[in-house]
């Protein structure tokens, strides 16, 4: 029997919820068995079979609803958002790392959001832009040795993370502490990845990676708490994020106040560095796979920036680069799944979702729905050219939407443009290894395999 037939057999009218139907069940465990080493392909296939309908992914004891149709996404993220909280099986494993601040939900999240929102307005982020451009160039010069291959995922992550830590902590953090913090964050976000695919395994059952995860938290806390205390003693008027938060939280005294700032700093690092690094790793893969796109980018950089250093005033002119990045995060949205717990039984698009269950939104799948995207699997930045494809507002959700919408969207765009232009105005990338690159499961979807790239000095005529 085909999977679709199986699904429709499983779908029954739920009398208790009036005319609402139960969601069809999709035997996800079979897809996992079919792609044993590649849960991302299993998930992609589930998305194709669901075709925008709400389905329950049957994983044995755990059966989350997969919600991908833009109308349904809008319902969960906006229309009835308070009913869908960011907690539950997917979030719980990360809770010891991210704590109870900006990446949580409820009252604490609301308070953090109110404090952090002013730090991410276009105006405020633009005021950091000069400094960000300088920090990035420094970091690129440290990591990139022209003519020598470097690991794309690791190398780009190093540049991005160091830049973010410098922006967040200003000169309140030493190079030695940065060198301890960054690997600890890396372990923190990767060690629990296995619990994402097996979210029904309770926290008390030991899993590979648990001890490394706990060690990483100890290191992070060892580095961050003293910085937080120092910022609270003397917040000054610095633009760095920890000082700004310390000023905003000057009334939250004692260890609890320290903890709230720590949670927001760690939450923001988690939300910003892995997502940005992953998107930028894919950017290099896309440049390599689409030479005609790369040529247009080179031409735009030559025309606007030339061989001088990129400055914030160049950014508005980098129109094609923006479309390119917008398309990169469509095809490879770093936040590929957005899980929520359902508080009260609800009906979405005629289908009942039950209280206590988990709803999984997936930008990755929504961005690939044929009904809403022309040639969805093709990489084509021009689809974002003014006046081109018209689309459903909620069919493009790389930065989520509604009250939890990403705070760092503008920061990402600026950082990504600075990084790419700084590198491409001086070098041409040569990627090693051939064939299409597959997404690999981490807390975000990184390009898989050992991807290496050599930066070759440009010859200018
Ligand atoms: C390619 C880059 C990025 C992508 C794809 C991305 C994506 C997302 C997504 C999907 C969410 C929503 C999570 C949810 O609804 O559960 C989110 C939230 C968030 N992002 Fe980003 N993000 C990126 C970069 C950044 C950067 C650079 C920052 C800078 C600090 C940042 C800060 C945040 C914060 C603080 C939240 C939590 C907002 C809240 O729940 O109130 N992000 N991001």
Boltz pocket constraint, residues with backbone or C-beta under 6 A from the ligand:
constraints:
  - pocket:
      binder: B
      contacts: [[A, 86], [A, 102], [A, 103], [A, 104], [A, 109], [A, 113], [A, 267], [A, 268], [A, 271], [A, 272], [A, 273], [A, 275], [A, 276], [A, 279], [A, 329], [A, 333], [A, 334], [A, 335], [A, 338], [A, 339], [A, 397], [A, 398], [A, 399], [A, 400], [A, 401], [A, 403], [A, 404], [A, 405], [A, 406], [A, 407], [A, 408], [A, 409], [A, 411], [A, 412]]
      max_distance: 6.0
